């Protein structure tokens, strides 16, 4: 018995060590995982991936609708993990549910692998406010629609602030508009919860929509920074162009002073305590020479010109802009009180929900804006080559 067992063992094929085993490449024996969405069309690209328009399968259509937006993230070999902005956006959007904030349906990955792409599935909106403002197809934006857009943005911002969240990057391209005329605030990558008195990161907010306290180095900021951005968007809707532009922070702040006036200690007494660059930036001189020169010193005191600049749009509109673009964050109106401003009660009322459908062909609006951008890019190239 012992002899037969030993003989069988001696005739058995020896097993190779595991490191010498023949392994099938993952791509050879496995199929590419299928997505529960079809008809994917790329509608945008960014730092971490792409955005697609897609149709969900029958199981998801009941909850996600007929069309969704897929935000695809791809993990690269040099990444140190998942983007923190994406994690923050996911966390905040799970907390916030409002008609004027973009809805996150789900987060999906087709395979349990580090390098597998991750999809954030959002509700779909055909346009954003930047496209509407810049497109030559949109010749005019009437008063009722302007009120409707601004009112919806303020309602979304008020809801965020009521839930202790700052967006920190409000701008026209982050205000989506559906075919039905509903506004959806999106891109919460820089958003975060806040507590009064805490210090936060600088810089935040795109330069052309950045409030003066951030330019002056204030890190103890709060919801008023979003209100300023809403005011800049409101003014851009009127002018159909960015109202305060700048090549850099210094140039931008000079143009901001020209429109909104130079800040004064009388209006903003706590500024010299919380704003690192208050003395240099506001043109005040002191006996002690600073070792950190700041490039945005006010050349001369400027008076405030918002009311006269926007007087042609009506007194109520100009007054609301004046409240939204107050230089001092303590004097800036809140989103809640702005919603009750006379601007929304005088003249044509804002378009009600269900009666906001866009009067333009959305595909034509987007295509015309893209054509305009391409022609401008070619013009810049020719100018640079000349």
C-alpha positions in Angstrom: 0.0 0.0 0.0 2.8 2.3 0.9 4.7 1.3 -2.3 1.7 2.1 -4.6 1.1 5.4 -3.0 4.8 6.4 -3.5 4.7 5.2 -7.1 1.7 7.3 -7.9 3.3 10.3 -6.3 6.5 9.8 -8.3 4.6 9.6 -11.7 2.5 12.8 -11.0 3.5 15.8 -13.1 5.4 18.2 -10.8 3.6 21.6 -10.2 5.5 24.7 -11.3 6.0 27.4 -8.7 3.3 30.1 -8.9 5.6 32.7 -10.4 6.3 30.5 -13.4 2.7 29.7 -14.1 1.3 30.6 -17.5 -1.2 33.4 -17.0 -3.8 34.5 -19.4 -3.6 38.3 -20.1 -6.7 40.0 -18.7 -7.7 41.4 -22.2 -7.4 38.0 -23.9 -10.0 36.1 -21.8 -12.3 38.8 -20.6 -14.8 41.0 -22.5 -15.0 44.7 -22.1 -17.7 45.4 -19.4 -20.9 46.8 -20.9 -22.4 50.0 -19.6 -26.0 50.4 -18.7 -26.2 53.4 -21.0 -26.2 53.7 -24.8 -25.7 56.3 -27.5 -22.8 58.0 -25.8 -21.9 61.3 -27.4 -19.0 63.4 -26.0 -20.1 66.9 -25.2 -17.1 68.2 -23.2 -13.6 67.4 -21.9 -11.8 68.4 -18.8 -8.8 67.8 -16.6 -9.9 64.4 -15.2 -12.0 63.0 -18.1 -14.9 63.6 -20.4 -18.6 64.4 -20.2 -21.0 62.3 -22.4 -24.7 62.6 -23.2 -26.2 59.1 -23.0 -29.5 57.1 -22.8 -30.1 54.9 -19.7 -31.3 51.3 -20.0 -34.9 50.4 -19.2 -34.2 49.7 -15.6 -32.7 53.1 -14.9 -35.0 55.1 -17.2 -37.7 55.3 -14.6 -35.5 57.1 -12.1 -33.0 58.9 -14.4 -35.2 60.0 -17.3 -34.6 59.5 -21.0 -31.2 61.3 -21.2 -28.4 61.7 -18.7 -24.9 63.3 -18.5 -22.0 60.9 -17.7 -19.0 62.5 -16.1 -16.2 60.0 -16.8 -13.0 60.0 -14.6 -10.0 57.9 -15.6 -7.3 57.0 -13.1 -3.8 57.6 -14.5 -0.6 55.8 -13.3 0.7 59.1 -11.9 -2.4 59.8 -9.9 -2.1 59.7 -6.1 -5.7 58.6 -5.7 -9.1 59.8 -6.6 -9.4 63.6 -7.2 -10.3 65.3 -3.9 -12.6 67.7 -5.8 -14.7 64.8 -7.1 -15.0 63.2 -3.7 -16.1 66.6 -2.2 -18.6 67.1 -5.0 -20.0 63.6 -4.4 -20.4 64.2 -0.7 -22.1 67.6 -1.0 -24.5 66.5 -3.8 -25.6 63.6 -1.7 -26.5 66.1 1.1 -28.2 68.7 -1.1 -31.4 68.2 -3.0 -33.0 71.2 -4.7 -34.7 72.0 -8.0 -32.0 74.5 -8.9 -29.0 72.3 -8.0 -27.8 69.6 -10.4 -29.0 66.2 -9.4 -26.6 63.3 -9.0 -28.3 60.0 -9.8 -25.5 57.6 -9.0 -21.8 56.8 -9.2 -20.9 53.8 -11.4 -17.8 51.8 -12.1 -17.9 48.9 -14.7 -15.2 46.8 -13.0 -13.7 46.6 -9.4 -10.3 47.8 -10.5 -8.2 50.8 -9.6 -7.8 51.7 -13.3 -11.4 51.2 -14.1 -13.2 54.4 -15.1 -15.7 55.9 -12.7 -18.9 57.6 -14.0 -20.9 60.2 -12.1 -24.4 60.2 -13.5 -26.1 63.6 -13.5 -29.4 64.9 -14.9 -28.9 66.3 -18.4 -29.1 70.0 -19.3 -28.8 71.2 -23.0 -27.0 74.5 -22.4 -25.2 76.6 -19.9 -25.6 80.3 -19.2 -22.2 81.2 -20.8 -23.3 79.7 -24.1 -26.6 81.6 -24.0 -24.9 84.9 -23.3 -22.2 84.4 -26.0 -24.3 82.8 -28.8 -25.2 85.2 -31.6 -28.4 83.2 -32.1 -29.7 84.6 -28.8 -30.3 88.2 -29.9 -32.1 89.4 -26.8 -32.9 88.1 -23.3 -36.2 89.7 -22.2 -36.9 91.0 -18.8 -39.1 88.2 -17.6 -36.5 85.5 -18.6 -33.7 87.5 -17.0 -35.6 87.7 -13.7 -36.4 84.0 -13.9 -32.7 83.1 -14.4 -31.5 85.3 -11.6 -34.3 84.2 -9.3 -33.5 80.5 -9.8 -29.8 81.0 -9.2 -30.5 82.9 -6.0 -32.9 80.2 -4.8 -30.2 77.6 -5.4 -27.6 79.7 -3.6 -30.0 80.4 -0.7 -30.6 76.7 -0.2 -26.9 76.0 -0.2 -26.2 78.7 2.4 -29.1 77.6 4.5 -27.4 74.2 4.6 -24.0 75.7 5.5 -22.4 75.2 2.1 -20.4 77.6 0.0 -20.1 76.9 -3.8 -16.9 79.0 -4.3 -17.0 78.9 -8.1 -20.2 80.4 -9.3 -20.0 81.6 -13.0 -22.2 81.4 -16.1 -20.6 78.1 -17.3 -21.6 76.5 -14.0 -25.2 77.5 -14.3 -26.8 74.9 -16.7 -30.1 75.6 -18.4 -32.5 72.8 -19.6 -34.7 73.0 -22.6 -37.5 73.8 -20.3 -35.7 76.9 -19.0 -34.9 75.5 -15.6 -31.5 76.6 -14.1 -29.3 74.0 -12.4 -26.1 75.0 -10.5 -23.4 72.5 -11.1 -19.6 71.8 -10.5 -19.3 71.5 -6.8 -15.6 70.6 -6.9 -14.6 73.7 -4.9 -17.7 73.7 -2.7 -17.4 73.0 1.0 -19.2 73.4 4.3 -18.4 76.4 6.4 -18.5 77.6 10.0 -18.4 81.3 10.9 -14.9 82.5 12.0 -12.9 79.7 10.3 -10.1 80.4 7.8 -10.4 78.8 4.3 -8.3 78.3 1.2 -7.1 81.0 -1.2 -7.5 81.5 -4.1 -11.0 80.3 -4.9 -13.6 81.6 -7.4 -12.7 82.3 -11.1 -11.0 85.7 -11.3 -13.8 87.6 -13.2 -16.3 86.6 -10.6 -14.1 86.9 -7.5 -15.1 89.4 -4.7 -12.7 92.0 -3.4 -12.2 90.4 0.0 -10.5 87.4 -1.6 -8.2 89.7 -3.6 -7.3 91.5 -0.5 -6.1 88.2 1.1 -9.1 87.6 3.5 -9.2 83.9 4.5 -12.1 84.3 7.0 -14.7 84.5 4.3 -18.2 83.0 4.0 -21.5 83.0 1.9 -21.1 86.6 0.7 -18.5 85.5 -1.8 -21.2 83.5 -3.6 -23.5 86.5 -3.6 -20.9 88.7 -5.3 -20.6 86.0 -8.0 -24.3 86.1 -8.5 -24.1 89.9 -8.9 -21.4 89.5 -11.5 -23.5 87.0 -13.4 -26.5 89.3 -13.2 -24.5 92.2 -14.7 -23.2 89.9 -17.4 -26.7 89.0 -18.4 -27.5 92.7 -18.9 -24.3 93.6 -20.8 -23.9 90.3 -22.7 -20.2 90.4 -21.8 -18.1 90.1 -18.7 -18.4 93.4 -16.8 -15.1 93.4 -14.8 -12.2 91.7 -16.6 -8.5 91.6 -15.8 -5.2 90.1 -17.1 -4.3 89.4 -13.5 -5.4 90.2 -9.9 -3.9 93.7 -10.0 -5.5 94.7 -13.3 -8.8 93.1 -12.2 -8.9 94.9 -8.9 -8.2 98.3 -10.5 -11.2 97.8 -12.9 -13.3 96.6 -9.9 -12.4 99.9 -8.1 -13.4 101.9 -11.2 -16.9 100.4 -11.1 -17.6 99.6 -7.4 -15.4 102.3 -5.8 -12.4 102.0 -3.5 -13.2 100.3 -0.2 -13.1 102.6 2.9 -12.6 101.7 6.5 -15.8 103.5 7.4 -17.8 101.0 5.4 -15.7 98.0 6.3 -14.0 98.6 9.7 -12.9 95.1 10.3 -11.1 94.8 6.9 -7.6 95.9 8.1 -7.8 93.0 10.6 -8.9 90.2 8.3 -7.5 91.3 4.9 -3.8 90.7 4.6 -3.3 93.3 1.8 -5.7 96.0 3.0 -3.2 98.8 3.4 -1.3 98.2 0.2 -4.3 97.5 -1.9 -6.4 100.4 -0.8 -3.7 103.0 -1.3 -3.2 103.7 2.4 0.4 104.5 3.5 2.0 103.7 6.8 5.4 104.5 8.3 6.5 100.9 8.2 7.7 99.8 4.8 6.2 96.4 3.9 8.6 93.6 2.9 5.9 92.1 0.7 4.9 94.6 -1.9 1.5 94.0 -3.3 0.8 94.7 -7.0 -2.8 95.9 -6.7 -2.4 99.3 -4.8 -5.1 101.7 -5.6 -3.7 104.5 -7.7 -6.4 107.0 -6.5 -9.7 106.8 -4.6 -12.6 105.9 -6.9 -16.3 106.6 -6.4 -19.0 104.0 -6.9 -20.7 104.0 -10.3 -22.9 101.0 -10.4 -26.3 102.9 -10.3 -25.4 105.1 -13.2 -23.7 102.3 -15.2 -26.9 100.2 -15.1 -29.5 103.0 -15.0 -30.7 102.1 -18.5 -31.8 98.7 -17.2 -34.2 100.3 -14.7 -33.9 101.7 -11.2 -34.9 98.4 -9.5 -32.4 96.3 -11.4 -29.6 98.8 -10.7 -30.4 98.9 -7.0 -30.4 95.1 -6.8 -27.0 95.0 -8.5 -25.7 97.7 -6.1 -26.7 95.5 -3.2 -25.2 92.3 -4.7 -21.9 94.0 -5.6 -21.4 95.8 -2.2 -17.6 96.0 -1.7 -17.9 95.2 2.0 -19.1 91.6 2.6 -20.9 92.7 5.8 -23.0 95.1 3.8 -23.7 92.7 0.9 -27.3 91.5 0.7 -27.9 87.8 1.4 -29.4 85.5 -1.1 -32.6 85.2 1.0 -33.2 89.0 1.1 -32.2 89.4 -2.5 -35.1 87.1 -3.5 -37.5 89.6 -1.9 -36.0 92.6 -3.7 -38.3 95.0 -5.6 -36.7 94.0 -8.9 -38.7 90.7 -8.9 -42.0 92.5 -8.1 -41.9 95.4 -10.4 -42.6 95.3 -14.2 -42.8 91.9 -15.9 -42.9 89.0 -13.3 -40.3 86.2 -13.6 -41.4 83.3 -15.7 -43.2 80.6 -13.6 -42.1 77.0 -13.5 -43.7 75.0 -16.3 -43.8 78.1 -18.6 -40.0 78.8 -19.1 -39.3 76.8 -22.2 -36.4 78.3 -24.2 -37.5 80.1 -27.4 -34.3 79.1 -29.2 -33.1 76.0 -30.9 -30.6 74.6 -28.3 -28.5 72.8 -30.9 -28.2 75.9 -33.0 -27.3 78.1 -30.0 -24.5 75.8 -29.0 -23.2 75.4 -32.6 -23.2 79.1 -33.3 -21.2 79.8 -30.1 -18.7 77.1 -31.0 -18.3 78.6 -34.5 -17.7 82.0 -33.0 -15.0 80.7 -30.7 -13.2 78.9 -33.5 -13.2 82.0 -35.7 -11.8 84.0 -32.8 -9.1 81.5 -32.2 -8.1 81.6 -35.9 -8.0 85.4 -35.7 -5.7 85.2 -32.7 -3.4 82.8 -34.4 -3.1 85.0 -37.5 -2.4 88.0 -35.3 0.3 86.1 -33.4 1.9 84.9 -36.7 2.0 88.4 -38.3 
